[in-house]
């Protein structure tokens, strides 16, 4: 866990540091083993179940995957993400390849505790979108990374612990509307 | 199906809406046989709860017959069940500690944002109680979808009347937990502010837990009479000075434990709402935080303060100094209904706890809007209204 020179708090919570990219860090404790959680995450198409606005996540090879995300008015945005570090049961680091609309990279760590399951820590570094178009894209894609990380990790926890993702939909039609 | 939907302040209607279906594997669908209007429903009715949307189906106290089950439900079609008002997954850290009302997984991810911002953590999921607690359709309807049906609902034995067990859904466990949080020791004197359903069940529970005396405080004569029926001594705060009376009645010591069953009843209200809510409160006069202040001031040194009462935001003039200087213990929280249901069902079956005395009115679902108005306008005699969707068919 990176931290500054003065205390043990994660650098993403620093009031004074000014990293080159925006940093979002969020942790959640999930009552499952680290290997279960890693295995789910590393099989990237699974992430469509817990993330908003995903059209598809398609593995290209062992480390690269193509992400297609829903945008405004039926448009779709896509980019290729590459795994840059992979420690089974412990950590996955990724980086969006050069031409991504919002340059982003991230890391997810799985650290098992002795009695409360596994602490999952997600770190996302991104360049704030430039200009009006960038802001619109970010907003519509819900790629406001803090909000997205918060909700995605909650759904991850729900799916892994409860076996399903909580929904207030009263029937299949309402559920389908909610997913769109 | 027909369902009681919220449309705005003092505007609830029985609408025709889509039937619920199985959505998740652990779901069940119930045909509702009995559902009560809760005191906290009145705060939805009065329009003070944020994050309500027109068309929201109300009702968090309900029971019914299982008519459909998801692949992972453990219920069987035809069983009768009572459903806890809190949605709990049964598998997270908090559920494993029987802190079901702190379940991490019952509230949809997006709906947890407000609670996290207001309280530091997302709120649990509740039936029929605004979108910050999940936006789940409630049970004041012909049918209801019940998530986590393998761990929440309790199966009721054949031949036991709805009216005896319905209150396992909320107010009976809430009164019981209130008494448990008062950590009653044999010989104790316990004072209970508020003789609504929760207060009255707290009175019964306190005696079962060994209290020697229970002193009940309210201003509605009929409610005080009910408390007296269960063995409580009473103080009508409009006729007597509560603190002075308590001091004399306890030989100057003060009650060993105090229970605030009044509260604000406002789940997650915002700051600017609170002032209004205090002014227009309907249960105990005009200044509702008065109850918790008075309870803390009256409590004996080293005593316990139990607060089942619902508060949503911030209060002024909270006697933090008295809490510290007198060395009081404060316990509170939404009810861990799932934890208490089996024991309380047994107590009902053994005749140790009486619940049906509370019901003052029974009516069909179609009459629910009149029921809300009656409960709102006539607090003394209207102790509890139970809606019976089946009654409409019979009539």
Interface residues (C-beta under 8 A of the other chain):
Chain A: X29 X31 X116 X117 X147 X150 X151 X152 X154 X155 X157 X158 X161 X162 X163 X164 X165 X166 X167 X168 X169 X170 X171 X172 X173 X174 X175
Chain B: X17 X18 X19 X20 X21 X23 X24 X25 X26 X72 X87 X89 X90 X91 X92 X93 X96 X104 X105 X106 X107 X108 X109 X110 X111 X112 X113 X116 X122 X125 X134 X135 X136 X137 X145 X147 X148
